[in-house]
Each structure stands twice: as structure tokens, then as C-alpha cells.
Amino acid sequence: MALALPAVADWRLTSVPKFIAPDEVERLLQSCDRTHPTGLRDYAILLLLARLGRRAGEVVAMTLEDLDWAAGELTIRGKGGRRDRLPIPLEVGHAVATYLRAGRPPCHTRCVFVRMKAPRQGFADHRAISTLVHRALTRAGLAPALKGAHLLRHSLATQMLRNGASLAEIGDLLRPQSLLTTEIYAKVDPTALAALAHPWLGDEA
């Protein structure tokens, strides 16, 4: 009997990315109290997520050696030992530099982002970054369905697509393991998708 049953469909990329609008991203960023060291750190982290689409784990893994200020580039330590170099936007560079000068506590770790409470060391894993994003969303009065760090990665890709960027250009920034991963963002632009749909003739008689 088992051989007579059809296989369960397992379609690729069936979900739709969760994202927030650009004005909501700005509200999230402005929720950080940049008069306090913690706010300086959180603001720099959120900018890396929102402007460069970095993963939480990549932010945790960042070291001081990854910042090439002379070249204006950042080395990203990605999945599977992959390393990529990306230009540092002025806004992001200024936020990171301000945190390093005025917010980062004295410590021996080479991690860029450090816990504010003892022990003064880097974050344990990516979950700490997602918790940071969740808290910022709460401060900003936002309640999206997805509340982790990937929300800002999805939001950046969605906005790039709506501003006319190609999927290849989005892939160049996000640096996924497979470029096929960026195909999922095609679902978040209904205006472009509508042009591909054929009219339904069923009601014509």
C-alpha cells in the first residue's frame, strides 16, 4: 500500500520573507540611546544588520583585525569558513568607530562587540544578537511576526528589490552560500510579479 501513495510535495522556497518597512527600520535604529555605551554598541550592530544585511553570527565573529580602516573595508567571516570583503558605508563606519572610541569597555578580547557586564568578552553566539534586535523592536513599538536578527536582512533585500536592484546585486551584498537563496525575495514584489501573471479568462462567455 505504501508504494501506491504519492510522495508528499516538498517545494523549494515556499515561505515569504518577513520584513519591516524602511521607516520602521529607522524607528528601530533611533530607539538606541547613543548617549550610553550600550546604545552606541547596539546602534552599530543594528546598522551592520540593516545596511549591510549581515547575519547575527557574522556580527558575533567580527574581530578588530576585520576592520581595514585604510581601505574602508570589512572582512566578513561567513559560513563554512568563507571570508568576503565588503566596503564599509560611511554611516556604518562612523557608528562602529564611535562605539570603539566611546562605548567599548576596556578588555583583552579581540572581538569588536563586547558584553557590557562582566565577564567583558564577546557574545556567546548569534542568539545574543537576535535578543538585542527583539529588545530594540519592543522599544520602537514594533511587533513584526519575525523578531530576530534575520528580520533586518530580509528588510534590506526587500527594499533593494523594490528600488530596482537585481537578485544578483542583492546576492553580491548578502553573500549567501548559494545564489539560489536570493530567489525567495522575488515573492515580496507583487507589482513586478503582477506583470508576469496571465489574465484569467474563466469569466468570459
CNS distance restraints for C-alpha pairs under 8 A (distance, minus, plus):
assign (resid   1 and name CA) (resid   5 and name CA) 6.92 0.50 0.50
assign (resid  13 and name CA) (resid 183 and name CA) 7.88 0.50 0.50
assign (resid  13 and name CA) (resid 184 and name CA) 5.81 0.50 0.50
assign (resid  15 and name CA) (resid 184 and name CA) 7.81 0.50 0.50
assign (resid  16 and name CA) (resid 184 and name CA) 6.97 0.50 0.50
assign (resid  16 and name CA) (resid 185 and name CA) 7.69 0.50 0.50
assign (resid  16 and name CA) (resid 187 and name CA) 6.40 0.50 0.50
assign (resid  16 and name CA) (resid 188 and name CA) 6.97 0.50 0.50
assign (resid  17 and name CA) (resid 154 and name CA) 6.19 0.50 0.50
assign (resid  17 and name CA) (resid 184 and name CA) 7.22 0.50 0.50
assign (resid  17 and name CA) (resid 185 and name CA) 6.87 0.50 0.50
assign (resid  17 and name CA) (resid 188 and name CA) 7.24 0.50 0.50
assign (resid  18 and name CA) (resid 144 and name CA) 7.88 0.50 0.50
assign (resid  18 and name CA) (resid 145 and name CA) 7.01 0.50 0.50
assign (resid  18 and name CA) (resid 146 and name CA) 6.18 0.50 0.50
assign (resid  18 and name CA) (resid 151 and name CA) 6.36 0.50 0.50
assign (resid  18 and name CA) (resid 154 and name CA) 6.51 0.50 0.50
assign (resid  18 and name CA) (resid 155 and name CA) 7.47 0.50 0.50
assign (resid  19 and name CA) (resid 144 and name CA) 7.66 0.50 0.50
assign (resid  19 and name CA) (resid 146 and name CA) 7.67 0.50 0.50
assign (resid  19 and name CA) (resid 151 and name CA) 5.55 0.50 0.50
assign (resid  19 and name CA) (resid 152 and name CA) 6.91 0.50 0.50
assign (resid  19 and name CA) (resid 154 and name CA) 5.53 0.50 0.50
assign (resid  19 and name CA) (resid 155 and name CA) 4.47 0.50 0.50
assign (resid  19 and name CA) (resid 158 and name CA) 7.38 0.50 0.50
assign (resid  20 and name CA) (resid  24 and name CA) 6.09 0.50 0.50
assign (resid  20 and name CA) (resid  25 and name CA) 6.65 0.50 0.50
assign (resid  20 and name CA) (resid 144 and name CA) 7.17 0.50 0.50
assign (resid  20 and name CA) (resid 151 and name CA) 7.44 0.50 0.50
assign (resid  20 and name CA) (resid 152 and name CA) 7.65 0.50 0.50
assign (resid  20 and name CA) (resid 155 and name CA) 5.65 0.50 0.50
assign (resid  21 and name CA) (resid  25 and name CA) 6.39 0.50 0.50
assign (resid  21 and name CA) (resid 155 and name CA) 7.00 0.50 0.50
assign (resid  21 and name CA) (resid 159 and name CA) 7.90 0.50 0.50
assign (resid  22 and name CA) (resid  26 and name CA) 6.40 0.50 0.50
assign (resid  22 and name CA) (resid 155 and name CA) 7.72 0.50 0.50
assign (resid  22 and name CA) (resid 159 and name CA) 7.35 0.50 0.50
assign (resid  23 and name CA) (resid  27 and name CA) 6.33 0.50 0.50
assign (resid  24 and name CA) (resid  28 and name CA) 6.18 0.50 0.50
assign (resid  24 and name CA) (resid 142 and name CA) 7.65 0.50 0.50
assign (resid  25 and name CA) (resid  29 and name CA) 6.34 0.50 0.50
assign (resid  25 and name CA) (resid  50 and name CA) 7.42 0.50 0.50
assign (resid  25 and name CA) (resid 152 and name CA) 7.73 0.50 0.50
assign (resid  26 and name CA) (resid  30 and name CA) 6.10 0.50 0.50
assign (resid  27 and name CA) (resid  31 and name CA) 6.24 0.50 0.50
assign (resid  27 and name CA) (resid 140 and name CA) 5.89 0.50 0.50
assign (resid  28 and name CA) (resid  32 and name CA) 7.61 0.50 0.50
assign (resid  28 and name CA) (resid 136 and name CA) 6.00 0.50 0.50
assign (resid  28 and name CA) (resid 137 and name CA) 5.99 0.50 0.50
assign (resid  28 and name CA) (resid 139 and name CA) 7.73 0.50 0.50
assign (resid  28 and name CA) (resid 140 and name CA) 5.39 0.50 0.50
assign (resid  29 and name CA) (resid  43 and name CA) 6.24 0.50 0.50
assign (resid  29 and name CA) (resid  46 and name CA) 6.69 0.50 0.50
assign (resid  29 and name CA) (resid  47 and name CA) 7.43 0.50 0.50
assign (resid  29 and name CA) (resid 136 and name CA) 7.85 0.50 0.50
assign (resid  30 and name CA) (resid 140 and name CA) 7.96 0.50 0.50
assign (resid  31 and name CA) (resid 136 and name CA) 6.36 0.50 0.50
assign (resid  31 and name CA) (resid 139 and name CA) 6.03 0.50 0.50
assign (resid  31 and name CA) (resid 140 and name CA) 5.60 0.50 0.50
assign (resid  32 and name CA) (resid  39 and name CA) 4.90 0.50 0.50
assign (resid  32 and name CA) (resid  40 and name CA) 7.35 0.50 0.50
assign (resid  32 and name CA) (resid  42 and name CA) 6.68 0.50 0.50
assign (resid  32 and name CA) (resid  43 and name CA) 5.86 0.50 0.50
assign (resid  32 and name CA) (resid 136 and name CA) 7.24 0.50 0.50
assign (resid  33 and name CA) (resid  38 and name CA) 7.73 0.50 0.50
assign (resid  33 and name CA) (resid  39 and name CA) 4.55 0.50 0.50
assign (resid  33 and name CA) (resid  40 and name CA) 7.14 0.50 0.50
assign (resid  34 and name CA) (resid  38 and name CA) 7.74 0.50 0.50
assign (resid  34 and name CA) (resid  39 and name CA) 4.65 0.50 0.50
assign (resid  34 and name CA) (resid  40 and name CA) 4.85 0.50 0.50
assign (resid  34 and name CA) (resid  43 and name CA) 7.37 0.50 0.50
assign (resid  35 and name CA) (resid  39 and name CA) 6.91 0.50 0.50
assign (resid  35 and name CA) (resid  40 and name CA) 7.34 0.50 0.50
assign (resid  36 and name CA) (resid  40 and name CA) 6.38 0.50 0.50
assign (resid  36 and name CA) (resid 103 and name CA) 7.38 0.50 0.50
assign (resid  37 and name CA) (resid  41 and name CA) 6.29 0.50 0.50
assign (resid  37 and name CA) (resid  99 and name CA) 7.15 0.50 0.50
assign (resid  37 and name CA) (resid 102 and name CA) 6.81 0.50 0.50
assign (resid  37 and name CA) (resid 103 and name CA) 4.00 0.50 0.50
assign (resid  37 and name CA) (resid 104 and name CA) 6.88 0.50 0.50
assign (resid  38 and name CA) (resid  42 and name CA) 6.11 0.50 0.50
assign (resid  38 and name CA) (resid 103 and name CA) 6.84 0.50 0.50
assign (resid  38 and name CA) (resid 116 and name CA) 6.90 0.50 0.50
assign (resid  39 and name CA) (resid  43 and name CA) 5.90 0.50 0.50
assign (resid  40 and name CA) (resid  44 and name CA) 6.30 0.50 0.50
assign (resid  40 and name CA) (resid  95 and name CA) 7.32 0.50 0.50
assign (resid  40 and name CA) (resid  98 and name CA) 7.28 0.50 0.50
assign (resid  40 and name CA) (resid  99 and name CA) 5.21 0.50 0.50
assign (resid  40 and name CA) (resid 102 and name CA) 8.00 0.50 0.50
assign (resid  40 and name CA) (resid 103 and name CA) 5.96 0.50 0.50
assign (resid  41 and name CA) (resid  45 and name CA) 6.30 0.50 0.50
assign (resid  41 and name CA) (resid  96 and name CA) 7.69 0.50 0.50
assign (resid  41 and name CA) (resid  99 and name CA) 5.59 0.50 0.50
assign (resid  41 and name CA) (resid 103 and name CA) 6.48 0.50 0.50
assign (resid  41 and name CA) (resid 104 and name CA) 7.31 0.50 0.50
assign (resid  41 and name CA) (resid 113 and name CA) 6.98 0.50 0.50
assign (resid  42 and name CA) (resid  46 and name CA) 6.05 0.50 0.50
assign (resid  42 and name CA) (resid 132 and name CA) 7.26 0.50 0.50
assign (resid  43 and name CA) (resid  47 and name CA) 6.17 0.50 0.50
assign (resid  43 and name CA) (resid  95 and name CA) 7.08 0.50 0.50
assign (resid  44 and name CA) (resid  48 and name CA) 6.40 0.50 0.50
assign (resid  44 and name CA) (resid  92 and name CA) 6.70 0.50 0.50
assign (resid  44 and name CA) (resid  95 and name CA) 5.08 0.50 0.50
assign (resid  44 and name CA) (resid  96 and name CA) 5.23 0.50 0.50
assign (resid  44 and name CA) (resid  99 and name CA) 7.07 0.50 0.50
assign (resid  45 and name CA) (resid  49 and name CA) 6.45 0.50 0.50
assign (resid  45 and name CA) (resid  59 and name CA) 7.20 0.50 0.50
assign (resid  46 and name CA) (resid  50 and name CA) 5.93 0.50 0.50
assign (resid  46 and name CA) (resid 133 and name CA) 7.37 0.50 0.50
assign (resid  47 and name CA) (resid  51 and name CA) 5.46 0.50 0.50
assign (resid  47 and name CA) (resid  52 and name CA) 7.39 0.50 0.50
assign (resid  47 and name CA) (resid  92 and name CA) 5.96 0.50 0.50
assign (resid  47 and name CA) (resid  95 and name CA) 7.90 0.50 0.50
assign (resid  48 and name CA) (resid  52 and name CA) 5.26 0.50 0.50
assign (resid  48 and name CA) (resid  53 and name CA) 6.55 0.50 0.50
assign (resid  48 and name CA) (resid  54 and name CA) 6.00 0.50 0.50
assign (resid  48 and name CA) (resid  59 and name CA) 7.64 0.50 0.50
assign (resid  48 and name CA) (resid  92 and name CA) 6.60 0.50 0.50
assign (resid  49 and name CA) (resid  53 and name CA) 4.65 0.50 0.50
assign (resid  49 and name CA) (resid  54 and name CA) 4.83 0.50 0.50
assign (resid  49 and name CA) (resid  55 and name CA) 6.80 0.50 0.50
assign (resid  49 and name CA) (resid  56 and name CA) 7.66 0.50 0.50
assign (resid  49 and name CA) (resid 149 and name CA) 7.09 0.50 0.50
assign (resid  49 and name CA) (resid 152 and name CA) 5.78 0.50 0.50
assign (resid  49 and name CA) (resid 153 and name CA) 6.15 0.50 0.50
assign (resid  50 and name CA) (resid  54 and name CA) 7.74 0.50 0.50
assign (resid  50 and name CA) (resid 152 and name CA) 5.05 0.50 0.50
assign (resid  50 and name CA) (resid 153 and name CA) 6.31 0.50 0.50
assign (resid  50 and name CA) (resid 155 and name CA) 7.52 0.50 0.50
assign (resid  50 and name CA) (resid 156 and name CA) 6.11 0.50 0.50
assign (resid  51 and name CA) (resid  92 and name CA) 7.55 0.50 0.50
assign (resid  51 and name CA) (resid 156 and name CA) 6.81 0.50 0.50
assign (resid  52 and name CA) (resid 153 and name CA) 7.86 0.50 0.50
assign (resid  52 and name CA) (resid 156 and name CA) 7.86 0.50 0.50
assign (resid  52 and name CA) (resid 173 and name CA) 6.87 0.50 0.50
assign (resid  52 and name CA) (resid 174 and name CA) 7.26 0.50 0.50
assign (resid  53 and name CA) (resid 152 and name CA) 6.65 0.50 0.50
assign (resid  53 and name CA) (resid 153 and name CA) 4.31 0.50 0.50
assign (resid  53 and name CA) (resid 154 and name CA) 7.73 0.50 0.50
assign (resid  53 and name CA) (resid 156 and name CA) 6.32 0.50 0.50
assign (resid  53 and name CA) (resid 157 and name CA) 7.68 0.50 0.50
assign (resid  53 and name CA) (resid 173 and name CA) 7.36 0.50 0.50
assign (resid  53 and name CA) (resid 174 and name CA) 5.80 0.50 0.50
assign (resid  54 and name CA) (resid  58 and name CA) 6.37 0.50 0.50
assign (resid  54 and name CA) (resid  59 and name CA) 6.85 0.50 0.50
assign (resid  54 and name CA) (resid 153 and name CA) 6.61 0.50 0.50
assign (resid  54 and name CA) (resid 174 and name CA) 6.86 0.50 0.50
assign (resid  55 and name CA) (resid  59 and name CA) 6.55 0.50 0.50
assign (resid  55 and name CA) (resid 149 and name CA) 7.00 0.50 0.50
assign (resid  55 and name CA) (resid 150 and name CA) 6.65 0.50 0.50
assign (resid  55 and name CA) (resid 153 and name CA) 7.29 0.50 0.50
assign (resid  56 and name CA) (resid  60 and name CA) 6.37 0.50 0.50
assign (resid  56 and name CA) (resid 126 and name CA) 4.93 0.50 0.50
assign (resid  56 and name CA) (resid 127 and name CA) 7.57 0.50 0.50
assign (resid  56 and name CA) (resid 129 and name CA) 5.66 0.50 0.50
assign (resid  56 and name CA) (resid 130 and name CA) 6.93 0.50 0.50
assign (resid  56 and name CA) (resid 149 and name CA) 5.96 0.50 0.50
assign (resid  56 and name CA) (resid 150 and name CA) 7.50 0.50 0.50
assign (resid  57 and name CA) (resid  61 and name CA) 6.18 0.50 0.50
assign (resid  57 and name CA) (resid 125 and name CA) 6.62 0.50 0.50
assign (resid  57 and name CA) (resid 126 and name CA) 4.64 0.50 0.50
assign (resid  58 and name CA) (resid  62 and name CA) 6.31 0.50 0.50
assign (resid  58 and name CA) (resid  76 and name CA) 6.46 0.50 0.50
assign (resid  58 and name CA) (resid  77 and name CA) 5.86 0.50 0.50
assign (resid  58 and name CA) (resid  78 and name CA) 6.09 0.50 0.50
assign (resid  59 and name CA) (resid 113 and name CA) 7.86 0.50 0.50
assign (resid  59 and name CA) (resid 129 and name CA) 7.99 0.50 0.50
assign (resid  60 and name CA) (resid 111 and name CA) 7.57 0.50 0.50
assign (resid  60 and name CA) (resid 113 and name CA) 6.95 0.50 0.50
assign (resid  60 and name CA) (resid 122 and name CA) 6.99 0.50 0.50
assign (resid  60 and name CA) (resid 123 and name CA) 6.05 0.50 0.50
assign (resid  60 and name CA) (resid 124 and name CA) 7.85 0.50 0.50
assign (resid  60 and name CA) (resid 125 and name CA) 6.54 0.50 0.50
assign (resid  60 and name CA) (resid 126 and name CA) 6.39 0.50 0.50
assign (resid  60 and name CA) (resid 129 and name CA) 7.65 0.50 0.50
assign (resid  61 and name CA) (resid  77 and name CA) 6.74 0.50 0.50
assign (resid  61 and name CA) (resid 111 and name CA) 6.92 0.50 0.50
assign (resid  62 and name CA) (resid  66 and name CA) 6.35 0.50 0.50
assign (resid  62 and name CA) (resid  76 and name CA) 7.25 0.50 0.50
assign (resid  62 and name CA) (resid  77 and name CA) 7.25 0.50 0.50
assign (resid  62 and name CA) (resid 111 and name CA) 5.86 0.50 0.50
assign (resid  62 and name CA) (resid 112 and name CA) 5.73 0.50 0.50
assign (resid  62 and name CA) (resid 113 and name CA) 7.55 0.50 0.50
assign (resid  63 and name CA) (resid  67 and name CA) 7.47 0.50 0.50
assign (resid  63 and name CA) (resid 110 and name CA) 5.32 0.50 0.50
assign (resid  63 and name CA) (resid 111 and name CA) 4.28 0.50 0.50
assign (resid  63 and name CA) (resid 112 and name CA) 4.98 0.50 0.50
assign (resid  64 and name CA) (resid 110 and name CA) 5.70 0.50 0.50
assign (resid  64 and name CA) (resid 111 and name CA) 6.23 0.50 0.50
assign (resid  64 and name CA) (resid 112 and name CA) 5.45 0.50 0.50
assign (resid  65 and name CA) (resid 110 and name CA) 7.83 0.50 0.50
assign (resid  66 and name CA) (resid  74 and name CA) 5.65 0.50 0.50
assign (resid  66 and name CA) (resid  75 and name CA) 4.82 0.50 0.50
assign (resid  66 and name CA) (resid  76 and name CA) 7.32 0.50 0.50
assign (resid  67 and name CA) (resid  72 and name CA) 7.84 0.50 0.50
assign (resid  67 and name CA) (resid  73 and name CA) 6.43 0.50 0.50
assign (resid  67 and name CA) (resid  74 and name CA) 4.98 0.50 0.50
assign (resid  67 and name CA) (resid  75 and name CA) 6.68 0.50 0.50
assign (resid  68 and name CA) (resid  72 and name CA) 5.77 0.50 0.50
assign (resid  68 and name CA) (resid  73 and name CA) 5.23 0.50 0.50
assign (resid  68 and name CA) (resid  74 and name CA) 6.10 0.50 0.50
assign (resid  68 and name CA) (resid  75 and name CA) 7.95 0.50 0.50
assign (resid  69 and name CA) (resid  73 and name CA) 6.59 0.50 0.50
assign (resid  72 and name CA) (resid  87 and name CA) 5.83 0.50 0.50
assign (resid  72 and name CA) (resid  88 and name CA) 5.53 0.50 0.50
assign (resid  73 and name CA) (resid  85 and name CA) 6.24 0.50 0.50
assign (resid  73 and name CA) (resid  86 and name CA) 5.41 0.50 0.50
assign (resid  73 and name CA) (resid  87 and name CA) 4.33 0.50 0.50
assign (resid  73 and name CA) (resid  88 and name CA) 5.20 0.50 0.50
assign (resid  74 and name CA) (resid  85 and name CA) 5.44 0.50 0.50
assign (resid  74 and name CA) (resid  86 and name CA) 5.25 0.50 0.50
assign (resid  74 and name CA) (resid  87 and name CA) 6.19 0.50 0.50
assign (resid  74 and name CA) (resid  88 and name CA) 6.14 0.50 0.50
assign (resid  75 and name CA) (resid  83 and name CA) 6.51 0.50 0.50
assign (resid  75 and name CA) (resid  84 and name CA) 5.59 0.50 0.50
assign (resid  75 and name CA) (resid  85 and name CA) 4.44 0.50 0.50
assign (resid  75 and name CA) (resid  86 and name CA) 6.50 0.50 0.50
assign (resid  76 and name CA) (resid  83 and name CA) 5.39 0.50 0.50
assign (resid  76 and name CA) (resid  84 and name CA) 5.10 0.50 0.50
assign (resid  76 and name CA) (resid  85 and name CA) 6.08 0.50 0.50
assign (resid  76 and name CA) (resid  86 and name CA) 7.44 0.50 0.50
assign (resid  77 and name CA) (resid  81 and name CA) 6.60 0.50 0.50
assign (resid  77 and name CA) (resid  82 and name CA) 5.97 0.50 0.50
assign (resid  77 and name CA) (resid  83 and name CA) 4.78 0.50 0.50
assign (resid  77 and name CA) (resid  84 and name CA) 6.90 0.50 0.50
assign (resid  78 and name CA) (resid  82 and name CA) 4.91 0.50 0.50
assign (resid  78 and name CA) (resid  83 and name CA) 5.82 0.50 0.50
assign (resid  78 and name CA) (resid  84 and name CA) 7.58 0.50 0.50
assign (resid  79 and name CA) (resid 177 and name CA) 7.47 0.50 0.50
assign (resid  84 and name CA) (resid 175 and name CA) 7.98 0.50 0.50
assign (resid  86 and name CA) (resid 173 and name CA) 7.82 0.50 0.50
assign (resid  88 and name CA) (resid  92 and name CA) 6.43 0.50 0.50
assign (resid  88 and name CA) (resid  93 and name CA) 5.82 0.50 0.50
assign (resid  89 and name CA) (resid  93 and name CA) 6.05 0.50 0.50
assign (resid  90 and name CA) (resid  94 and name CA) 6.01 0.50 0.50
assign (resid  91 and name CA) (resid  95 and name CA) 6.32 0.50 0.50
assign (resid  92 and name CA) (resid  96 and name CA) 6.21 0.50 0.50
assign (resid  93 and name CA) (resid  97 and name CA) 6.00 0.50 0.50
assign (resid  94 and name CA) (resid  98 and name CA) 6.00 0.50 0.50
assign (resid  95 and name CA) (resid  99 and name CA) 6.23 0.50 0.50
assign (resid  96 and name CA) (resid 100 and name CA) 6.20 0.50 0.50
assign (resid  97 and name CA) (resid 101 and name CA) 6.17 0.50 0.50
assign (resid  98 and name CA) (resid 102 and name CA) 5.83 0.50 0.50
assign (resid  98 and name CA) (resid 103 and name CA) 7.20 0.50 0.50
assign (resid  99 and name CA) (resid 103 and name CA) 4.47 0.50 0.50
assign (resid  99 and name CA) (resid 104 and name CA) 5.84 0.50 0.50
assign (resid 100 and name CA) (resid 104 and name CA) 5.09 0.50 0.50
assign (resid 100 and name CA) (resid 112 and name CA) 7.79 0.50 0.50
assign (resid 104 and name CA) (resid 113 and name CA) 7.39 0.50 0.50
assign (resid 104 and name CA) (resid 114 and name CA) 6.82 0.50 0.50
assign (resid 105 and name CA) (resid 114 and name CA) 7.52 0.50 0.50
assign (resid 105 and name CA) (resid 116 and name CA) 6.97 0.50 0.50
assign (resid 105 and name CA) (resid 120 and name CA) 7.47 0.50 0.50
assign (resid 106 and name CA) (resid 120 and name CA) 7.95 0.50 0.50
assign (resid 107 and name CA) (resid 120 and name CA) 6.03 0.50 0.50
assign (resid 107 and name CA) (resid 121 and name CA) 7.18 0.50 0.50
assign (resid 108 and name CA) (resid 121 and name CA) 7.81 0.50 0.50
assign (resid 109 and name CA) (resid 120 and name CA) 7.89 0.50 0.50
assign (resid 109 and name CA) (resid 121 and name CA) 5.84 0.50 0.50
assign (resid 109 and name CA) (resid 122 and name CA) 6.99 0.50 0.50
assign (resid 111 and name CA) (resid 121 and name CA) 7.41 0.50 0.50
assign (resid 111 and name CA) (resid 122 and name CA) 5.49 0.50 0.50
assign (resid 112 and name CA) (resid 122 and name CA) 7.52 0.50 0.50
assign (resid 113 and name CA) (resid 122 and name CA) 5.92 0.50 0.50
assign (resid 113 and name CA) (resid 123 and name CA) 7.30 0.50 0.50
assign (resid 114 and name CA) (resid 120 and name CA) 6.26 0.50 0.50
assign (resid 114 and name CA) (resid 121 and name CA) 5.20 0.50 0.50
assign (resid 114 and name CA) (resid 122 and name CA) 4.47 0.50 0.50
assign (resid 114 and name CA) (resid 123 and name CA) 6.36 0.50 0.50
assign (resid 115 and name CA) (resid 119 and name CA) 7.31 0.50 0.50
assign (resid 115 and name CA) (resid 120 and name CA) 5.45 0.50 0.50
assign (resid 115 and name CA) (resid 121 and name CA) 5.71 0.50 0.50
assign (resid 115 and name CA) (resid 122 and name CA) 6.02 0.50 0.50
assign (resid 115 and name CA) (resid 123 and name CA) 6.32 0.50 0.50
assign (resid 116 and name CA) (resid 120 and name CA) 6.43 0.50 0.50
assign (resid 123 and name CA) (resid 128 and name CA) 6.47 0.50 0.50
assign (resid 124 and name CA) (resid 128 and name CA) 7.16 0.50 0.50
assign (resid 125 and name CA) (resid 129 and name CA) 7.87 0.50 0.50
assign (resid 126 and name CA) (resid 130 and name CA) 6.68 0.50 0.50
assign (resid 127 and name CA) (resid 131 and name CA) 6.16 0.50 0.50
assign (resid 128 and name CA) (resid 132 and name CA) 6.25 0.50 0.50
assign (resid 129 and name CA) (resid 133 and name CA) 6.31 0.50 0.50
assign (resid 129 and name CA) (resid 148 and name CA) 7.89 0.50 0.50
assign (resid 129 and name CA) (resid 149 and name CA) 6.44 0.50 0.50
assign (resid 130 and name CA) (resid 134 and name CA) 6.16 0.50 0.50
assign (resid 130 and name CA) (resid 147 and name CA) 7.41 0.50 0.50
assign (resid 130 and name CA) (resid 148 and name CA) 4.41 0.50 0.50
assign (resid 130 and name CA) (resid 149 and name CA) 4.65 0.50 0.50
assign (resid 130 and name CA) (resid 150 and name CA) 7.99 0.50 0.50
assign (resid 131 and name CA) (resid 135 and name CA) 6.25 0.50 0.50
assign (resid 131 and name CA) (resid 148 and name CA) 6.96 0.50 0.50
assign (resid 132 and name CA) (resid 136 and name CA) 6.31 0.50 0.50
assign (resid 133 and name CA) (resid 137 and name CA) 6.18 0.50 0.50
assign (resid 133 and name CA) (resid 147 and name CA) 6.92 0.50 0.50
assign (resid 133 and name CA) (resid 148 and name CA) 6.01 0.50 0.50
assign (resid 133 and name CA) (resid 149 and name CA) 5.87 0.50 0.50
assign (resid 134 and name CA) (resid 138 and name CA) 6.37 0.50 0.50
assign (resid 134 and name CA) (resid 147 and name CA) 5.36 0.50 0.50
assign (resid 134 and name CA) (resid 148 and name CA) 6.11 0.50 0.50
assign (resid 135 and name CA) (resid 139 and name CA) 6.29 0.50 0.50
assign (resid 136 and name CA) (resid 140 and name CA) 6.15 0.50 0.50
assign (resid 137 and name CA) (resid 141 and name CA) 6.17 0.50 0.50
assign (resid 137 and name CA) (resid 142 and name CA) 5.09 0.50 0.50
assign (resid 137 and name CA) (resid 143 and name CA) 6.77 0.50 0.50
assign (resid 137 and name CA) (resid 147 and name CA) 7.39 0.50 0.50
assign (resid 138 and name CA) (resid 142 and name CA) 5.92 0.50 0.50
assign (resid 138 and name CA) (resid 143 and name CA) 7.13 0.50 0.50
assign (resid 143 and name CA) (resid 147 and name CA) 7.54 0.50 0.50
assign (resid 146 and name CA) (resid 151 and name CA) 6.06 0.50 0.50
assign (resid 147 and name CA) (resid 151 and name CA) 6.39 0.50 0.50
assign (resid 149 and name CA) (resid 153 and name CA) 7.27 0.50 0.50
assign (resid 150 and name CA) (resid 154 and name CA) 6.21 0.50 0.50
assign (resid 151 and name CA) (resid 155 and name CA) 6.10 0.50 0.50
assign (resid 152 and name CA) (resid 156 and name CA) 6.07 0.50 0.50
assign (resid 153 and name CA) (resid 157 and name CA) 6.37 0.50 0.50
assign (resid 153 and name CA) (resid 174 and name CA) 7.89 0.50 0.50
assign (resid 154 and name CA) (resid 158 and name CA) 6.07 0.50 0.50
assign (resid 155 and name CA) (resid 159 and name CA) 6.18 0.50 0.50
assign (resid 156 and name CA) (resid 160 and name CA) 6.15 0.50 0.50
assign (resid 157 and name CA) (resid 161 and name CA) 6.21 0.50 0.50
assign (resid 157 and name CA) (resid 170 and name CA) 6.21 0.50 0.50
assign (resid 157 and name CA) (resid 185 and name CA) 7.03 0.50 0.50
assign (resid 158 and name CA) (resid 162 and name CA) 6.32 0.50 0.50
assign (resid 158 and name CA) (resid 185 and name CA) 6.41 0.50 0.50
assign (resid 158 and name CA) (resid 188 and name CA) 6.55 0.50 0.50
assign (resid 158 and name CA) (resid 189 and name CA) 7.76 0.50 0.50
assign (resid 159 and name CA) (resid 163 and name CA) 6.14 0.50 0.50
assign (resid 160 and name CA) (resid 164 and name CA) 6.51 0.50 0.50
assign (resid 160 and name CA) (resid 165 and name CA) 5.33 0.50 0.50
assign (resid 160 and name CA) (resid 170 and name CA) 7.06 0.50 0.50
assign (resid 161 and name CA) (resid 165 and name CA) 4.82 0.50 0.50
assign (resid 161 and name CA) (resid 166 and name CA) 6.40 0.50 0.50
assign (resid 161 and name CA) (resid 167 and name CA) 7.29 0.50 0.50
assign (resid 161 and name CA) (resid 170 and name CA) 7.62 0.50 0.50
assign (resid 161 and name CA) (resid 185 and name CA) 7.65 0.50 0.50
assign (resid 161 and name CA) (resid 186 and name CA) 7.88 0.50 0.50
assign (resid 161 and name CA) (resid 189 and name CA) 7.42 0.50 0.50
assign (resid 162 and name CA) (resid 189 and name CA) 6.62 0.50 0.50
assign (resid 165 and name CA) (resid 169 and name CA) 6.06 0.50 0.50
assign (resid 165 and name CA) (resid 170 and name CA) 6.77 0.50 0.50
assign (resid 166 and name CA) (resid 170 and name CA) 6.38 0.50 0.50
assign (resid 167 and name CA) (resid 171 and name CA) 6.13 0.50 0.50
assign (resid 167 and name CA) (resid 182 and name CA) 6.18 0.50 0.50
assign (resid 167 and name CA) (resid 183 and name CA) 6.90 0.50 0.50
assign (resid 167 and name CA) (resid 185 and name CA) 7.80 0.50 0.50
assign (resid 167 and name CA) (resid 186 and name CA) 7.86 0.50 0.50
assign (resid 168 and name CA) (resid 172 and name CA) 6.24 0.50 0.50
assign (resid 168 and name CA) (resid 179 and name CA) 7.53 0.50 0.50
assign (resid 168 and name CA) (resid 182 and name CA) 7.96 0.50 0.50
assign (resid 169 and name CA) (resid 173 and name CA) 6.64 0.50 0.50
assign (resid 170 and name CA) (resid 174 and name CA) 6.15 0.50 0.50
assign (resid 170 and name CA) (resid 182 and name CA) 7.21 0.50 0.50
assign (resid 171 and name CA) (resid 175 and name CA) 5.37 0.50 0.50
assign (resid 171 and name CA) (resid 176 and name CA) 6.44 0.50 0.50
assign (resid 171 and name CA) (resid 179 and name CA) 6.09 0.50 0.50
assign (resid 171 and name CA) (resid 182 and name CA) 6.22 0.50 0.50
assign (resid 175 and name CA) (resid 179 and name CA) 7.93 0.50 0.50
assign (resid 176 and name CA) (resid 181 and name CA) 6.74 0.50 0.50
assign (resid 176 and name CA) (resid 182 and name CA) 7.65 0.50 0.50
assign (resid 177 and name CA) (resid 181 and name CA) 7.87 0.50 0.50
assign (resid 179 and name CA) (resid 183 and name CA) 7.64 0.50 0.50
assign (resid 182 and name CA) (resid 186 and name CA) 7.86 0.50 0.50
assign (resid 185 and name CA) (resid 189 and name CA) 7.67 0.50 0.50
assign (resid 186 and name CA) (resid 193 and name CA) 7.81 0.50 0.50
assign (resid 187 and name CA) (resid 193 and name CA) 7.55 0.50 0.50
assign (resid 189 and name CA) (resid 193 and name CA) 6.37 0.50 0.50
assign (resid 190 and name CA) (resid 194 and name CA) 5.89 0.50 0.50
assign (resid 191 and name CA) (resid 195 and name CA) 6.98 0.50 0.50
assign (resid 192 and name CA) (resid 196 and name CA) 7.26 0.50 0.50
assign (resid 193 and name CA) (resid 197 and name CA) 6.77 0.50 0.50
